[in-house]
Amino acid sequence: MTTGPLRLGWFSTGNGEGSYGLLKATLDAIDSGELNASIEFVFCNREKGQAVGSDRFIDFTESRGIPTITLSSRRFRREHDNRRWAELREEFDRAVLELIEPYQVDLTVNAGYMLIAPLLCRVHLMINLHPALPDGPAGMWQNVIWELIESGADETGAMVHIVTEEVDGGPVLSTCRFPTHGPATSAEWSALAGKDAAEIRASEGEDNSLFKAIRQAGLERERPLVVETLKAIAEGRISLDDAEDRPAIDLSGEVESRISRP
């Protein structure tokens, strides 16, 4: 158990509602005294003027008085002769490490950070939110949902894991799970009966009603999962020192109770 507030660094691309909501939920928990933590800095791999979503995200962090560090990965690549990003990842990480060097943190959180960070995860203890269960699909949340639809999965969930160089493959700290089949989605599943998921993806994309329903259910749970995981770390219920040797904590009950609160 920590003797003082858990000092956090926060990494995000700030794309949209998911990234914004994760940070806001964590700050709300800190403000209320529910989470004994502080956010020492936020790093965003976009800069002002690149996108509406990230501009909103950066404006929010700055309005909260959080030290906000930005370095555009797009500009970084352009300034390095547009080399393949796989060749630039560690160079970019080194530049980020220089920028965050003044800040002392116990843990960094990747919440909507869309870059693989091979050097950062070797230098800093990092955790990441992934919108699937440990035995579920890997990759971006959009691909996760389409794989769930294609396989007709009965349930899905989210997990928080330690970041390693293996994408979405580090030791899992916590999970939550929820059904994808049930009264709320029966009509949507029926509408897809006999149809090819790839064709639905091509014709409707993210406007598909089942896709939107699964995404919304995930968003509702990802935010409380991050908060409950950070609480468990701050309170010593989750140990980061021997995570590989301990089973992940199932926080489904705590997460569902937060969703059901008025």
C-alpha positions as a Markdown table, in Angstrom:
| # | Residue | x | y | z |
|---|---|---|---|---|
| 1 | Met | 0.0 | 0.0 | 0.0 |
| 2 | Thr | 1.3 | 3.4 | -0.9 |
| 3 | Thr | 2.1 | 5.9 | 1.9 |
| 4 | Gly | 1.1 | 8.9 | -0.2 |
| 5 | Pro | -0.9 | 9.6 | -3.3 |
| 6 | Leu | -0.1 | 7.3 | -6.3 |
| 7 | Arg | 1.7 | 9.6 | -8.7 |
| 8 | Leu | 0.6 | 9.0 | -12.3 |
| 9 | Gly | 1.8 | 10.0 | -15.7 |
| 10 | Trp | -0.9 | 9.8 | -18.4 |
| 11 | Phe | -0.4 | 9.0 | -22.1 |
| 12 | Ser | -3.1 | 9.5 | -24.7 |
| 13 | Thr | -3.5 | 10.4 | -28.4 |
| 14 | Gly | -6.7 | 12.1 | -27.3 |
| 15 | Asn | -8.7 | 10.9 | -30.3 |
| 16 | Gly | -12.2 | 11.1 | -29.0 |
| 17 | Glu | -14.8 | 10.4 | -26.4 |
| 18 | Gly | -13.1 | 7.3 | -25.1 |
| 19 | Ser | -9.8 | 9.0 | -24.3 |
| 20 | Tyr | -11.5 | 12.1 | -22.9 |
| 21 | Gly | -13.8 | 10.1 | -20.7 |
| 22 | Leu | -11.1 | 7.9 | -19.3 |
| 23 | Leu | -9.1 | 10.9 | -18.1 |
| 24 | Lys | -12.2 | 12.8 | -16.8 |
| 25 | Ala | -13.4 | 9.7 | -14.8 |
| 26 | Thr | -10.0 | 9.4 | -13.2 |
| 27 | Leu | -9.8 | 13.0 | -12.3 |
| 28 | Asp | -13.4 | 12.9 | -10.9 |
| 29 | Ala | -12.4 | 10.0 | -8.7 |
| 30 | Ile | -9.3 | 12.0 | -7.5 |
| 31 | Asp | -11.3 | 15.1 | -6.9 |
| 32 | Ser | -13.9 | 13.3 | -4.8 |
| 33 | Gly | -11.2 | 11.6 | -2.7 |
| 34 | Glu | -12.2 | 8.2 | -3.9 |
| 35 | Leu | -8.9 | 7.6 | -5.6 |
| 36 | Asn | -5.7 | 8.5 | -3.7 |
| 37 | Ala | -3.6 | 9.6 | -6.6 |
| 38 | Ser | -2.4 | 12.6 | -8.6 |
| 39 | Ile | -1.7 | 13.1 | -12.3 |
| 40 | Glu | 1.7 | 14.7 | -12.6 |
| 41 | Phe | 1.6 | 15.1 | -16.4 |
| 42 | Val | -0.3 | 14.3 | -19.5 |
| 43 | Phe | 1.5 | 13.5 | -22.7 |
| 44 | Cys | -0.3 | 13.6 | -26.1 |
| 45 | Asn | 1.3 | 12.6 | -29.4 |
| 46 | Arg | -0.7 | 15.3 | -31.2 |
| 47 | Glu | -0.4 | 19.0 | -31.0 |
| 48 | Lys | -2.9 | 21.8 | -31.2 |
| 49 | Gly | -4.6 | 22.2 | -34.6 |
| 50 | Gln | -4.2 | 18.6 | -35.7 |
| 51 | Ala | -7.7 | 17.2 | -34.9 |
| 52 | Val | -10.8 | 18.3 | -33.2 |
| 53 | Gly | -10.7 | 15.4 | -30.7 |
| 54 | Ser | -7.2 | 16.0 | -29.5 |
| 55 | Asp | -7.7 | 19.8 | -29.4 |
| 56 | Arg | -10.6 | 19.2 | -27.0 |
| 57 | Phe | -8.5 | 16.8 | -25.0 |
| 58 | Ile | -5.5 | 19.2 | -24.7 |
| 59 | Asp | -7.8 | 22.1 | -23.8 |
| 60 | Phe | -9.3 | 20.0 | -21.0 |
| 61 | Thr | -6.0 | 19.0 | -19.5 |
| 62 | Glu | -4.7 | 22.6 | -19.7 |
| 63 | Ser | -7.9 | 23.9 | -18.1 |
| 64 | Arg | -7.3 | 21.5 | -15.2 |
| 65 | Gly | -3.8 | 22.9 | -14.6 |
| 66 | Ile | -2.1 | 19.6 | -15.4 |
| 67 | Pro | 1.3 | 19.9 | -17.1 |
| 68 | Thr | 0.5 | 19.0 | -20.7 |
| 69 | Ile | 3.3 | 17.8 | -23.0 |
| 70 | Thr | 2.7 | 17.4 | -26.7 |
| 71 | Leu | 4.9 | 16.1 | -29.5 |
| 72 | Ser | 3.3 | 15.3 | -32.8 |
| 73 | Ser | 4.2 | 11.8 | -34.0 |
| 74 | Arg | 3.0 | 12.9 | -37.4 |
| 75 | Arg | 5.3 | 15.9 | -37.5 |
| 76 | Phe | 8.2 | 13.8 | -36.0 |
| 77 | Arg | 8.0 | 11.3 | -38.8 |
| 78 | Arg | 7.8 | 14.1 | -41.4 |
| 79 | Glu | 10.9 | 15.7 | -39.9 |
| 80 | His | 12.7 | 12.3 | -40.1 |
| 81 | Asp | 12.4 | 11.8 | -43.8 |
| 82 | Asn | 9.0 | 10.0 | -43.6 |
| 83 | Arg | 10.9 | 6.8 | -42.6 |
| 84 | Arg | 8.8 | 3.8 | -41.6 |
| 85 | Trp | 7.3 | 4.2 | -38.2 |
| 86 | Ala | 8.7 | 0.9 | -37.1 |
| 87 | Glu | 12.2 | 2.4 | -37.6 |
| 88 | Leu | 11.3 | 5.6 | -35.6 |
| 89 | Arg | 9.5 | 4.2 | -32.6 |
| 90 | Glu | 12.5 | 4.1 | -30.3 |
| 91 | Glu | 13.7 | 7.5 | -31.5 |
| 92 | Phe | 10.3 | 9.0 | -30.8 |
| 93 | Asp | 10.3 | 7.3 | -27.3 |
| 94 | Arg | 13.7 | 8.9 | -26.6 |
| 95 | Ala | 12.4 | 12.3 | -27.4 |
| 96 | Val | 9.4 | 11.7 | -25.2 |
| 97 | Leu | 11.6 | 10.5 | -22.3 |
| 98 | Glu | 13.5 | 13.8 | -22.5 |
| 99 | Leu | 10.3 | 15.8 | -22.3 |
| 100 | Ile | 8.9 | 13.9 | -19.3 |
| 101 | Glu | 12.2 | 13.6 | -17.4 |
| 102 | Pro | 11.4 | 16.4 | -14.9 |
| 103 | Tyr | 8.4 | 14.5 | -13.6 |
| 104 | Gln | 8.5 | 11.9 | -10.9 |
| 105 | Val | 5.8 | 9.2 | -11.2 |
| 106 | Asp | 5.1 | 5.8 | -9.7 |
| 107 | Leu | 3.2 | 4.6 | -12.7 |
| 108 | Thr | 2.1 | 5.7 | -16.2 |
| 109 | Val | -1.3 | 5.0 | -17.7 |
| 110 | Asn | -1.8 | 4.4 | -21.5 |
| 111 | Ala | -5.4 | 5.4 | -22.1 |
| 112 | Gly | -6.1 | 5.8 | -25.8 |
| 113 | Tyr | -2.4 | 6.1 | -26.7 |
| 114 | Met | -2.3 | 4.8 | -30.2 |
| 115 | Leu | 1.5 | 4.2 | -30.5 |
| 116 | Ile | 3.6 | 1.2 | -29.6 |
| 117 | Ala | 6.2 | 2.4 | -27.1 |
| 118 | Pro | 9.0 | -0.2 | -26.9 |
| 119 | Leu | 11.5 | 2.0 | -25.1 |
| 120 | Leu | 9.1 | 3.8 | -22.9 |
| 121 | Cys | 7.8 | 0.5 | -21.4 |
| 122 | Arg | 11.3 | -0.5 | -20.6 |
| 123 | Val | 12.1 | 2.7 | -18.7 |
| 124 | His | 8.7 | 3.3 | -17.1 |
| 125 | Leu | 6.2 | 1.0 | -15.5 |
| 126 | Met | 3.2 | 1.4 | -17.7 |
| 127 | Ile | -0.3 | 0.0 | -17.7 |
| 128 | Asn | -2.7 | -0.1 | -20.6 |
| 129 | Leu | -6.4 | -0.5 | -21.1 |
| 130 | His | -7.4 | -3.0 | -23.8 |
| 131 | Pro | -11.1 | -3.3 | -24.7 |
| 132 | Ala | -11.2 | -7.1 | -24.7 |
| 133 | Leu | -10.7 | -10.1 | -22.3 |
| 134 | Pro | -7.3 | -11.8 | -22.1 |
| 135 | Asp | -8.3 | -14.5 | -24.4 |
| 136 | Gly | -10.2 | -12.1 | -26.7 |
| 137 | Pro | -9.2 | -10.2 | -29.9 |
| 138 | Ala | -6.1 | -8.0 | -29.9 |
| 139 | Gly | -5.6 | -4.7 | -31.7 |
| 140 | Met | -7.7 | -1.5 | -31.9 |
| 141 | Trp | -11.1 | -1.4 | -30.4 |
| 142 | Gln | -12.8 | -1.2 | -33.9 |
| 143 | Asn | -11.1 | -4.5 | -34.9 |
| 144 | Val | -12.0 | -6.1 | -31.6 |
| 145 | Ile | -15.7 | -5.4 | -32.0 |
| 146 | Trp | -15.8 | -6.7 | -35.6 |
| 147 | Glu | -14.1 | -9.9 | -34.5 |
| 148 | Leu | -16.7 | -10.3 | -31.8 |
| 149 | Ile | -19.5 | -9.9 | -34.3 |
| 150 | Glu | -17.9 | -12.2 | -36.8 |
| 151 | Ser | -17.4 | -15.0 | -34.2 |
| 152 | Gly | -20.8 | -14.4 | -32.6 |
| 153 | Ala | -19.1 | -14.1 | -29.2 |
| 154 | Asp | -21.4 | -14.5 | -26.1 |
| 155 | Glu | -19.4 | -12.1 | -24.0 |
| 156 | Thr | -16.6 | -9.7 | -24.0 |
| 157 | Gly | -15.0 | -7.2 | -21.6 |
| 158 | Ala | -11.9 | -5.2 | -21.0 |
| 159 | Met | -8.6 | -5.6 | -19.2 |
| 160 | Val | -5.8 | -3.6 | -17.7 |
| 161 | His | -2.4 | -5.0 | -18.2 |
| 162 | Ile | 1.3 | -4.1 | -17.9 |
| 163 | Val | 2.7 | -2.7 | -21.1 |
| 164 | Thr | 5.5 | -4.8 | -22.7 |
| 165 | Glu | 6.9 | -4.9 | -26.1 |
| 166 | Glu | 4.4 | -7.6 | -27.0 |
| 167 | Val | 1.3 | -5.7 | -28.1 |
| 168 | Asp | -1.6 | -6.3 | -25.7 |
| 169 | Gly | 0.4 | -9.2 | -24.2 |
| 170 | Gly | 1.8 | -8.1 | -20.9 |
| 171 | Pro | 0.7 | -9.5 | -17.5 |
| 172 | Val | -3.0 | -8.8 | -16.9 |
| 173 | Leu | -3.8 | -7.0 | -13.6 |
| 174 | Ser | -7.6 | -6.7 | -13.8 |
| 175 | Thr | -10.6 | -7.6 | -16.0 |
| 176 | Cys | -14.3 | -7.0 | -16.3 |
| 177 | Arg | -16.7 | -8.9 | -18.5 |
| 178 | Phe | -20.2 | -8.4 | -19.8 |
| 179 | Pro | -22.5 | -10.4 | -22.2 |
| 180 | Thr | -22.9 | -9.4 | -25.8 |
| 181 | His | -26.1 | -11.4 | -26.2 |
| 182 | Gly | -29.2 | -10.5 | -24.3 |
| 183 | Pro | -32.4 | -8.5 | -24.3 |
| 184 | Ala | -30.6 | -5.3 | -25.2 |
| 185 | Thr | -29.0 | -6.7 | -28.3 |
| 186 | Ser | -31.3 | -9.6 | -29.4 |
| 187 | Ala | -32.9 | -7.5 | -32.2 |
| 188 | Glu | -29.4 | -6.4 | -33.5 |
| 189 | Trp | -28.1 | -10.0 | -33.6 |
| 190 | Ser | -31.3 | -11.2 | -35.4 |
| 191 | Ala | -30.8 | -8.5 | -38.0 |
| 192 | Leu | -27.4 | -10.0 | -38.9 |
| 193 | Ala | -28.6 | -13.6 | -39.1 |
| 194 | Gly | -27.4 | -15.2 | -42.4 |
| 195 | Lys | -25.4 | -12.1 | -43.3 |
| 196 | Asp | -21.7 | -11.9 | -43.9 |
| 197 | Ala | -19.9 | -9.8 | -41.2 |
| 198 | Ala | -17.3 | -8.5 | -43.7 |
| 199 | Glu | -20.1 | -7.2 | -46.0 |
| 200 | Ile | -21.8 | -5.5 | -43.1 |
| 201 | Arg | -18.5 | -3.9 | -42.1 |
| 202 | Ala | -18.0 | -2.7 | -45.7 |
| 203 | Ser | -21.6 | -1.4 | -46.2 |
| 204 | Glu | -22.5 | 0.0 | -42.7 |
| 205 | Gly | -19.3 | 0.3 | -40.9 |
| 206 | Glu | -19.5 | 1.8 | -37.4 |
| 207 | Asp | -23.1 | 2.9 | -38.0 |
| 208 | Asn | -24.2 | -0.7 | -37.6 |
| 209 | Ser | -26.5 | -0.9 | -34.6 |
| 210 | Leu | -24.9 | -4.0 | -33.1 |
| 211 | Phe | -21.4 | -2.5 | -33.4 |
| 212 | Lys | -22.7 | 0.7 | -31.7 |
| 213 | Ala | -24.4 | -1.3 | -28.9 |
| 214 | Ile | -21.2 | -3.3 | -28.1 |
| 215 | Arg | -19.1 | -0.2 | -28.2 |
| 216 | Gln | -21.4 | 1.7 | -25.9 |
| 217 | Ala | -21.4 | -1.1 | -23.4 |
| 218 | Gly | -17.7 | -1.3 | -23.5 |
| 219 | Leu | -17.3 | 2.5 | -23.0 |
| 220 | Glu | -19.6 | 2.4 | -20.0 |
| 221 | Arg | -17.3 | -0.2 | -18.3 |
| 222 | Glu | -13.8 | 0.9 | -19.4 |
| 223 | Arg | -13.9 | 4.1 | -17.4 |
| 224 | Pro | -14.9 | 2.5 | -14.1 |
| 225 | Leu | -12.5 | -0.4 | -14.7 |
| 226 | Val | -9.5 | 2.0 | -15.0 |
| 227 | Val | -10.6 | 3.8 | -11.8 |
| 228 | Glu | -11.2 | 0.6 | -9.9 |
| 229 | Thr | -7.8 | -0.8 | -11.0 |
| 230 | Leu | -6.0 | 2.4 | -9.9 |
| 231 | Lys | -7.8 | 2.3 | -6.6 |
| 232 | Ala | -6.7 | -1.4 | -6.1 |
| 233 | Ile | -3.1 | -0.5 | -6.9 |
| 234 | Ala | -3.1 | 2.6 | -4.6 |
| 235 | Glu | -4.6 | 0.4 | -1.8 |
| 236 | Gly | -2.2 | -2.4 | -2.3 |
| 237 | Arg | -4.8 | -4.9 | -3.5 |
| 238 | Ile | -3.0 | -5.2 | -6.8 |
| 239 | Ser | 0.8 | -5.7 | -6.7 |
| 240 | Leu | 2.8 | -4.6 | -9.6 |
| 241 | Asp | 6.0 | -6.3 | -8.5 |
| 242 | Asp | 4.9 | -9.8 | -9.1 |
| 243 | Ala | 2.1 | -9.4 | -11.5 |
| 244 | Glu | 3.2 | -12.3 | -13.7 |
| 245 | Asp | 2.8 | -14.7 | -10.8 |
| 246 | Arg | -0.6 | -13.5 | -9.7 |
| 247 | Pro | -4.0 | -14.1 | -11.3 |
| 248 | Ala | -5.8 | -11.0 | -12.6 |
| 249 | Ile | -8.5 | -9.5 | -10.3 |
| 250 | Asp | -12.0 | -9.7 | -11.7 |
| 251 | Leu | -13.5 | -6.3 | -11.0 |
| 252 | Ser | -16.8 | -7.0 | -12.8 |
| 253 | Gly | -18.9 | -6.6 | -9.7 |
| 254 | Glu | -17.3 | -3.2 | -8.8 |
| 255 | Val | -17.6 | -2.0 | -12.4 |
| 256 | Glu | -21.3 | -3.0 | -12.7 |
| 257 | Ser | -22.1 | -1.3 | -9.4 |
| 258 | Arg | -20.6 | 2.0 | -10.7 |
| 259 | Ile | -22.7 | 1.7 | -13.9 |
| 260 | Ser | -25.9 | 1.2 | -12.0 |
| 261 | Arg | -25.4 | 4.2 | -9.7 |
| 262 | Pro | -27.9 | 7.0 | -10.3 |
